[in-house]
Amino acid sequence: LFHYCQCQCPPGFKGKFCQFKLRPP
């Protein structure tokens, strides 16, 4: 999940925040 988010989210976002924002379906 963290990897997926880090790749999809911009560098400005943190892995944790991204995980919740762009959580895979």
PDB file with one MODEL, atoms N, CA, C and O in Angstrom:
MODEL        1
ATOM      1  N   LEU A   1       0.840  -1.204   0.000  1.00  0.00           N
ATOM      2  CA  LEU A   1       0.000   0.000   0.000  1.00  0.00           C
ATOM      3  C   LEU A   1       0.876   1.256   0.000  1.00  0.00           C
ATOM      4  O   LEU A   1       0.632   2.200  -0.751  1.00  0.00           O
ATOM      5  N   PHE A   2       1.893   1.245   0.851  1.00  0.00           N
ATOM      6  CA  PHE A   2       2.760   2.413   0.937  1.00  0.00           C
ATOM      7  C   PHE A   2       3.454   2.656  -0.396  1.00  0.00           C
ATOM      8  O   PHE A   2       3.511   3.786  -0.880  1.00  0.00           O
ATOM      9  N   HIS A   3       3.983   1.583  -0.989  1.00  0.00           N
ATOM     10  CA  HIS A   3       4.679   1.721  -2.265  1.00  0.00           C
ATOM     11  C   HIS A   3       3.723   2.266  -3.315  1.00  0.00           C
ATOM     12  O   HIS A   3       4.058   3.195  -4.050  1.00  0.00           O
ATOM     13  N   TYR A   4       2.530   1.683  -3.380  1.00  0.00           N
ATOM     14  CA  TYR A   4       1.525   2.091  -4.370  1.00  0.00           C
ATOM     15  C   TYR A   4       1.227   3.582  -4.221  1.00  0.00           C
ATOM     16  O   TYR A   4       1.155   4.310  -5.211  1.00  0.00           O
ATOM     17  N   CYS A   5       1.059   4.020  -2.997  1.00  0.00           N
ATOM     18  CA  CYS A   5       0.722   5.418  -2.740  1.00  0.00           C
ATOM     19  C   CYS A   5       1.876   6.328  -3.110  1.00  0.00           C
ATOM     20  O   CYS A   5       1.684   7.350  -3.769  1.00  0.00           O
ATOM     21  N   GLN A   6       3.075   5.956  -2.684  1.00  0.00           N
ATOM     22  CA  GLN A   6       4.245   6.784  -2.947  1.00  0.00           C
ATOM     23  C   GLN A   6       4.401   7.017  -4.442  1.00  0.00           C
ATOM     24  O   GLN A   6       4.778   8.107  -4.872  1.00  0.00           O
ATOM     25  N   CYS A   7       4.108   5.983  -5.236  1.00  0.00           N
ATOM     26  CA  CYS A   7       4.262   6.107  -6.685  1.00  0.00           C
ATOM     27  C   CYS A   7       3.169   7.002  -7.280  1.00  0.00           C
ATOM     28  O   CYS A   7       3.434   7.787  -8.191  1.00  0.00           O
ATOM     29  N   GLN A   8       1.959   6.882  -6.770  1.00  0.00           N
ATOM     30  CA  GLN A   8       0.832   7.634  -7.314  1.00  0.00           C
ATOM     31  C   GLN A   8       0.776   9.057  -6.764  1.00  0.00           C
ATOM     32  O   GLN A   8       0.362   9.984  -7.461  1.00  0.00           O
ATOM     33  N   CYS A   9       1.195   9.224  -5.507  1.00  0.00           N
ATOM     34  CA  CYS A   9       1.122  10.546  -4.875  1.00  0.00           C
ATOM     35  C   CYS A   9       2.371  11.365  -5.159  1.00  0.00           C
ATOM     36  O   CYS A   9       3.453  10.800  -5.321  1.00  0.00           O
ATOM     37  N   PRO A  10       2.241  12.684  -5.223  1.00  0.00           N
ATOM     38  CA  PRO A  10       3.387  13.573  -5.430  1.00  0.00           C
ATOM     39  C   PRO A  10       4.303  13.541  -4.212  1.00  0.00           C
ATOM     40  O   PRO A  10       3.874  13.124  -3.136  1.00  0.00           O
ATOM     41  N   PRO A  11       5.568  13.975  -4.357  1.00  0.00           N
ATOM     42  CA  PRO A  11       6.538  13.955  -3.266  1.00  0.00           C
ATOM     43  C   PRO A  11       6.097  14.786  -2.067  1.00  0.00           C
ATOM     44  O   PRO A  11       6.591  14.589  -0.957  1.00  0.00           O
ATOM     45  N   GLY A  12       5.176  15.707  -2.287  1.00  0.00           N
ATOM     46  CA  GLY A  12       4.705  16.556  -1.195  1.00  0.00           C
ATOM     47  C   GLY A  12       3.900  15.780  -0.159  1.00  0.00           C
ATOM     48  O   GLY A  12       3.794  16.203   0.992  1.00  0.00           O
ATOM     49  N   PHE A  13       3.330  14.637  -0.570  1.00  0.00           N
ATOM     50  CA  PHE A  13       2.506  13.857   0.345  1.00  0.00           C
ATOM     51  C   PHE A  13       3.315  12.760   1.014  1.00  0.00           C
ATOM     52  O   PHE A  13       4.286  12.259   0.447  1.00  0.00           O
ATOM     53  N   LYS A  14       2.915  12.393   2.216  1.00  0.00           N
ATOM     54  CA  LYS A  14       3.618  11.329   2.939  1.00  0.00           C
ATOM     55  C   LYS A  14       2.963   9.988   2.633  1.00  0.00           C
ATOM     56  O   LYS A  14       1.795   9.944   2.246  1.00  0.00           O
ATOM     57  N   GLY A  15       3.691   8.911   2.801  1.00  0.00           N
ATOM     58  CA  GLY A  15       3.159   7.572   2.540  1.00  0.00           C
ATOM     59  C   GLY A  15       1.855   7.340   3.288  1.00  0.00           C
ATOM     60  O   GLY A  15       0.894   6.822   2.719  1.00  0.00           O
ATOM     61  N   LYS A  16       1.818   7.723   4.572  1.00  0.00           N
ATOM     62  CA  LYS A  16       0.622   7.502   5.380  1.00  0.00           C
ATOM     63  C   LYS A  16      -0.565   8.257   4.794  1.00  0.00           C
ATOM     64  O   LYS A  16      -1.626   7.670   4.579  1.00  0.00           O
ATOM     65  N   PHE A  17      -0.399   9.547   4.533  1.00  0.00           N
ATOM     66  CA  PHE A  17      -1.493  10.365   4.009  1.00  0.00           C
ATOM     67  C   PHE A  17      -1.947   9.841   2.655  1.00  0.00           C
ATOM     68  O   PHE A  17      -3.143   9.771   2.371  1.00  0.00           O
ATOM     69  N   CYS A  18      -0.974   9.473   1.822  1.00  0.00           N
ATOM     70  CA  CYS A  18      -1.294   8.975   0.488  1.00  0.00           C
ATOM     71  C   CYS A  18      -2.110   7.695   0.594  1.00  0.00           C
ATOM     72  O   CYS A  18      -3.069   7.493  -0.152  1.00  0.00           O
ATOM     73  N   GLN A  19      -1.724   6.841   1.519  1.00  0.00           N
ATOM     74  CA  GLN A  19      -2.409   5.565   1.670  1.00  0.00           C
ATOM     75  C   GLN A  19      -3.905   5.800   1.866  1.00  0.00           C
ATOM     76  O   GLN A  19      -4.731   5.083   1.301  1.00  0.00           O
ATOM     77  N   PHE A  20      -4.246   6.796   2.661  1.00  0.00           N
ATOM     78  CA  PHE A  20      -5.656   7.074   2.919  1.00  0.00           C
ATOM     79  C   PHE A  20      -6.288   7.819   1.750  1.00  0.00           C
ATOM     80  O   PHE A  20      -7.457   7.602   1.431  1.00  0.00           O
ATOM     81  N   LYS A  21      -5.523   8.690   1.117  1.00  0.00           N
ATOM     82  CA  LYS A  21      -6.063   9.487   0.013  1.00  0.00           C
ATOM     83  C   LYS A  21      -6.286   8.638  -1.232  1.00  0.00           C
ATOM     84  O   LYS A  21      -7.367   8.653  -1.821  1.00  0.00           O
ATOM     85  N   LEU A  22      -5.237   7.889  -1.633  1.00  0.00           N
ATOM     86  CA  LEU A  22      -5.348   7.101  -2.863  1.00  0.00           C
ATOM     87  C   LEU A  22      -5.325   5.612  -2.550  1.00  0.00           C
ATOM     88  O   LEU A  22      -4.556   4.859  -3.147  1.00  0.00           O
ATOM     89  N   ARG A  23      -6.166   5.190  -1.618  1.00  0.00           N
ATOM     90  CA  ARG A  23      -6.182   3.767  -1.258  1.00  0.00           C
ATOM     91  C   ARG A  23      -6.779   2.969  -2.412  1.00  0.00           C
ATOM     92  O   ARG A  23      -7.866   3.294  -2.889  1.00  0.00           O
ATOM     93  N   PRO A  24      -6.076   1.921  -2.868  1.00  0.00           N
ATOM     94  CA  PRO A  24      -6.564   1.098  -3.986  1.00  0.00           C
ATOM     95  C   PRO A  24      -7.931   0.488  -3.683  1.00  0.00           C
ATOM     96  O   PRO A  24      -8.208   0.177  -2.525  1.00  0.00           O
ATOM     97  N   PRO A  25      -8.782   0.308  -4.670  1.00  0.00           N
ATOM     98  CA  PRO A  25     -10.136  -0.219  -4.502  1.00  0.00           C
ATOM     99  C   PRO A  25     -10.146  -1.676  -4.024  1.00  0.00           C
ATOM    100  O   PRO A  25     -11.216  -2.257  -3.837  1.00  0.00           O
TER     101      PRO A  25
ENDMDL
END
